[in-house]
Amino acid sequence: MLDALFDPQNYPFWVLVIALIAGAIAVIARPFFAYLKFVYPNAKYEAIGNPFVTERELQKPMESKTLTDFKESINTLKDYHIEGETTKEIQQSLDNSYIKTIDMMKEDSSKKMNDFFDLFIEKNDIQILKLTLKQKIANQSIEENFSKEAVLSKYKTLIENIISCSIEEIPSVIEKFPGYIVKLFSEKEINPIKIDHVFDRYIIERFKQLKVPFKCSHAKNQFVKTLIDISNIKNVLRAKKLGYEKEDYSSLFLGEGLEIAAWKFNEIVEAEEVPDVISSLEGTSYYASLKDSIERFTKEGTVQVLENALDVQFLSLVKNLSLKNYGTIGPTLRFIISKEFEIRNLKIISKGISEHLPNDIMKKWFVLETAT
């Protein structure tokens, strides 16, 4: 039998040869086909670009005297169609533009990327859910139609139920979320920082579980670990500013990231004041941008200054990740994250115009992409 299998004069030999060749081609071709699926979308993202994470391109909308002028300056770009008369309506239209961008990206990409884009939409709805919950526990009034700002029907329903329920009923309303989220809302006193933390944890866990196409897992994991680092540092900075006790910090840890391991997080927590937290980050890629912002933080007294510096660094790290993974998911990550900050920058301008703020004030809060 074996003699026949390895005899070129017999049919089984050639069946074996063809099978081996076909297997070899499949192994060799798989990476090629993985890259091929990203050729068109990556080229499209490159052509569209993210102009509003650069100060030069933001200059024109900043020069607008009215919200109408602002809309016209934005709508010259084919991927924007901003509507509305008031600041709120325009900002809602900007949010809708972001969702439409994700829909466009999903349509142009492999079906294996669907869950990736769906998670970014869920991440957007989570922000609206967090705001609803914070307002609810603070006994603040919530707009009746606030749920319409969410995209996914399950979040629309969830937000409507939270608005109509009592604070004591919140745990039962959100019972489908992980236990650590439900448990938080069973406590008598709920710190808003902890609300941010538990939902950050939820989104990060969802990203960790997310399956992406072949050759994309490494870039996705690098992105998630960077997101963990940024979130861990932000949580510590906010808690330090609010005077948290050291024993409370362990509950804010989101896990080990790219540069902030558990021991490093514990070292950061031991710092007494916000400037000491920044000093403890020396040796990481986050140190320089935070150090450059200490003077402004001291002057203005808001942690948002430091969070902005971290966002600028995050945008830079995602850009570098994109360049290292240019043939696969890298440009997708860069385009969608840059779009988030584009929308944020444009919202700042729309609010600035309506409140007649000087350009220098608006510029201070932009998140801009730095030159490589």
C-alpha positions in Angstrom: 0.0 0.0 0.0 2.8 2.4 1.0 4.8 1.5 -2.1 1.8 2.4 -4.3 1.4 5.7 -2.4 5.0 6.8 -3.1 5.3 5.4 -6.6 5.1 8.1 -9.3 3.5 5.6 -11.7 0.4 5.3 -9.5 -2.6 7.6 -9.1 -2.4 7.8 -5.3 1.1 9.4 -5.5 -0.2 12.3 -7.5 -3.2 12.8 -5.3 -0.8 13.1 -2.4 1.5 15.5 -4.3 -1.5 17.7 -5.3 -2.8 17.7 -1.7 0.6 18.8 -0.3 0.9 21.5 -2.9 -2.6 22.8 -2.2 -1.8 22.8 1.5 1.4 24.7 1.0 -0.3 27.3 -1.2 -3.1 27.7 1.4 -0.5 28.4 4.1 1.5 30.8 2.0 -1.6 32.6 0.6 -3.4 33.1 3.9 -1.4 36.2 4.9 -1.7 37.6 1.4 -5.5 37.3 1.5 -5.5 38.9 5.0 -3.7 41.9 3.6 -5.8 42.0 0.4 -9.0 42.6 2.5 -7.5 45.8 3.9 -6.2 47.3 0.6 -9.4 49.2 -0.4 -10.5 50.4 3.0 -7.0 51.5 4.1 -6.5 53.4 0.8 -9.9 55.1 1.4 -9.0 56.1 4.9 -5.7 57.5 3.6 -7.6 59.5 1.0 -10.2 60.9 3.4 -7.7 61.6 6.2 -8.4 63.2 9.6 -7.8 66.9 8.9 -9.3 68.1 12.2 -6.6 66.7 14.4 -4.2 69.2 13.0 -4.2 72.9 14.1 -3.8 74.2 10.5 -7.1 72.6 9.3 -8.9 73.7 12.5 -8.0 77.3 11.8 -10.7 77.8 9.2 -13.6 76.7 11.4 -12.2 78.6 14.3 -12.3 81.8 12.2 -16.1 81.4 11.8 -18.1 84.3 13.3 -21.4 82.3 13.5 -22.5 78.7 13.8 -23.8 79.0 10.2 -20.3 79.9 9.0 -18.9 77.1 11.1 -21.3 74.5 9.5 -20.4 75.8 6.0 -16.7 75.5 6.7 -17.1 71.9 7.8 -19.5 70.9 5.1 -17.0 71.7 2.3 -15.6 68.2 3.1 -17.6 65.4 1.5 -17.6 63.2 4.5 -19.3 65.8 6.7 -22.9 67.1 6.4 -23.5 69.0 9.7 -27.0 70.2 10.4 -28.7 72.2 13.2 -29.2 75.7 14.4 -28.2 75.6 18.0 -24.9 74.4 19.6 -26.6 71.4 20.9 -28.2 70.4 17.6 -24.8 70.9 15.8 -23.0 68.8 18.4 -25.6 66.1 18.0 -25.1 66.2 14.3 -21.3 65.9 14.8 -22.0 62.8 16.9 -24.2 61.4 14.1 -21.4 62.0 11.7 -19.1 59.9 13.8 -21.6 57.0 13.7 -22.1 57.4 10.0 -18.3 57.1 9.6 -18.3 53.8 11.5 -21.2 52.6 9.3 -19.2 53.5 6.2 -16.1 51.7 7.5 -18.1 48.6 8.3 -19.6 48.6 4.8 -16.2 48.9 3.1 -14.5 46.2 5.3 -14.5 42.5 5.6 -17.5 41.0 7.4 -15.0 39.6 9.9 -14.5 43.2 11.1 -18.2 43.7 11.9 -17.9 43.0 15.6 -15.0 45.4 15.8 -17.1 48.3 14.4 -20.1 47.3 16.5 -18.0 47.5 19.6 -17.1 51.1 18.8 -20.7 52.0 18.4 -21.4 50.3 21.8 -18.5 52.2 23.3 -20.2 55.4 22.1 -23.5 54.4 23.7 -21.8 53.5 26.9 -20.7 57.1 27.3 -24.3 58.2 27.1 -25.3 55.5 29.6 -22.6 56.7 32.0 -23.8 60.3 31.8 -27.4 59.1 32.4 -26.4 57.1 35.5 -24.3 59.9 36.9 -27.2 62.4 36.5 -29.6 59.9 38.1 -27.6 59.2 41.2 -27.0 63.0 41.6 -30.8 63.5 41.4 -30.3 65.8 38.4 -33.0 66.2 35.8 -32.5 64.2 32.6 -34.0 65.2 29.3 -37.0 63.1 28.4 -35.6 62.3 24.9 -32.0 61.7 26.0 -32.2 58.1 25.1 -32.5 59.1 21.4 -28.8 60.0 21.5 -27.9 56.3 21.8 -27.6 54.3 18.6 -28.3 50.7 19.7 -31.9 49.9 20.5 -30.9 48.0 23.7 -29.2 51.1 25.0 -32.1 53.3 24.1 -34.4 51.1 26.1 -32.0 50.8 29.0 -31.6 54.6 29.2 -35.3 55.1 29.1 -35.8 52.6 31.9 -33.1 54.3 34.0 -34.7 57.7 33.6 -38.1 56.3 34.7 -36.9 54.1 37.6 -35.9 55.1 41.1 -32.3 55.0 42.2 -33.0 51.9 44.3 -34.2 50.1 41.1 -31.1 50.8 39.1 -29.4 47.4 39.9 -32.4 45.4 38.6 -32.5 47.6 35.5 -28.9 47.0 34.6 -28.9 43.3 35.8 -27.6 42.0 32.4 -24.3 43.8 32.9 -21.4 42.0 34.8 -21.8 41.6 38.5 -19.2 44.2 39.4 -21.3 46.9 37.7 -24.6 45.8 39.3 -22.8 45.6 42.7 -21.5 49.2 42.4 -25.1 50.5 42.0 -26.2 48.6 45.0 -23.9 50.7 47.3 -25.4 53.6 49.3 -22.8 56.1 48.1 -21.5 55.9 44.5 -18.5 57.9 43.4 -18.6 59.1 39.8 -15.0 58.0 39.3 -16.1 54.4 40.1 -18.8 54.6 37.4 -16.2 55.5 34.8 -14.0 52.7 36.1 -16.5 49.9 35.9 -17.6 50.8 32.4 -14.0 51.3 31.3 -13.4 47.8 32.6 -16.4 46.5 30.7 -15.3 48.0 27.4 -11.7 46.8 27.9 -12.9 43.3 28.6 -15.1 43.4 25.4 -12.1 44.5 23.4 -10.0 41.7 24.9 -12.6 39.2 23.8 -13.0 40.7 20.4 -12.0 38.4 17.5 -10.4 40.1 14.5 -9.1 38.8 11.2 -5.9 36.9 10.7 -2.7 38.9 11.3 -4.7 41.6 13.3 -4.6 40.2 16.8 -1.2 41.6 17.8 -2.1 45.1 16.8 -5.5 44.9 18.5 -3.8 43.6 21.7 -1.3 46.5 21.6 -4.1 48.9 21.2 -6.0 47.4 24.2 -2.9 47.5 26.4 -2.3 51.1 25.5 -5.9 51.9 26.3 -5.5 50.2 29.7 -2.4 52.3 30.5 -4.1 55.5 29.6 -7.2 54.6 31.6 -5.2 53.5 34.7 -3.2 56.8 34.7 -6.3 58.9 34.3 -8.1 57.1 37.1 -5.1 57.7 39.5 -4.9 61.4 38.5 -8.6 62.0 39.1 -8.5 60.1 42.4 -5.4 62.0 43.7 -7.1 65.3 42.8 -10.2 64.3 44.8 -8.1 63.1 47.8 -8.8 59.3 47.6 -7.3 57.2 50.4 -4.5 54.9 49.2 -6.4 51.8 50.2 -9.2 52.8 47.7 -6.9 52.8 44.7 -6.7 49.0 44.2 -10.4 49.0 43.1 -9.4 51.3 40.2 -6.8 49.0 38.7 -7.9 47.8 35.2 -5.1 45.3 34.8 -1.6 45.4 33.3 -1.2 47.4 30.2 1.7 47.9 27.8 3.9 49.9 30.2 2.1 50.0 33.5 2.4 46.7 35.2 0.8 46.0 38.6 4.0 46.9 40.5 4.2 50.2 38.6 0.6 51.0 39.3 1.3 50.4 43.0 4.3 52.7 42.8 2.2 55.4 41.2 -0.5 55.1 43.9 2.1 55.7 46.6 2.8 59.2 45.2 1.4 61.9 47.5 0.3 64.6 45.0 -0.5 64.8 41.3 3.0 66.2 40.4 4.5 63.2 42.2 2.3 60.8 40.2 3.8 62.3 37.0 7.4 62.0 38.4 6.7 58.3 39.1 5.9 57.8 35.4 9.5 58.7 34.4 10.8 56.0 32.1 7.4 55.5 30.4 6.3 57.1 27.1 3.6 59.0 29.1 6.1 61.0 31.2 7.2 63.7 28.8 3.8 64.9 27.7 2.5 65.0 31.3 5.7 66.7 32.6 5.2 69.4 29.9 1.7 70.0 31.3 2.5 70.3 35.0 2.9 74.1 34.9 -0.5 74.6 33.2 -2.1 72.1 35.6 -0.7 74.0 38.6 -2.0 77.3 37.2 -5.5 76.0 36.2 -6.0 73.3 38.8 -7.9 70.9 36.6 -6.9 67.3 35.9 -8.5 67.8 32.4 -5.2 69.5 31.4 -3.3 66.2 32.1 -6.0 64.0 30.6 -5.7 66.1 27.4 -2.0 65.5 27.4 -2.6 61.7 27.7 -5.1 61.9 24.9 -2.5 63.5 22.7 0.0 60.8 23.6 -2.7 58.1 22.9 -3.3 59.5 19.5 0.5 59.5 18.8 0.8 55.9 20.0 -2.1 54.8 17.8 -0.5 56.5 14.9 2.8 54.6 15.5 0.8 51.4 15.8 -0.9 52.1 12.5 2.5 52.6 10.7 3.8 49.3 12.2 0.6 47.4 11.0 0.0 49.4 7.8 -1.1 46.3 5.8 -3.9 45.2 8.1 -5.9 46.8 11.0 -3.4 49.6 11.8 -4.9 52.4 9.5 -8.5 51.3 10.6 -7.6 51.9 14.3 -5.9 55.2 13.5 -8.8 56.5 11.4 -11.5 55.7 13.9 -9.6 57.0 16.9 -8.6 60.1 15.1 -12.2 60.6 14.0 -13.3 60.5 17.7 -10.9 63.4 18.5 -11.9 65.3 15.3 -15.5 65.3 16.5 -14.3 66.4 20.0 -12.2 69.3 18.6 -15.1 70.4 16.4 -17.5 70.4 19.4 -15.1 72.6 21.2 -15.1 75.1 18.4 -18.9 75.1 18.1 -19.2 75.8 21.8 -16.5 78.4 21.6 -18.3 80.2 18.8 -21.6 80.3 20.6 -20.0 81.6 23.8 -17.7 84.0 21.9 -14.5 82.5 23.3 -11.1 83.6 22.0 -9.3 81.1 19.7 -6.5 80.8 22.2 -8.9 79.4 24.8 -10.3 76.9 22.3 -6.9 75.7 21.2 -5.9 74.8 24.7 -8.4 72.0 24.8 -7.7 70.5 21.3 -6.3 67.0 21.0 -3.9 67.2 18.1 -1.8 64.7 16.2 1.9 65.3 16.7 4.4 65.1 14.0 6.3 61.8 13.8 
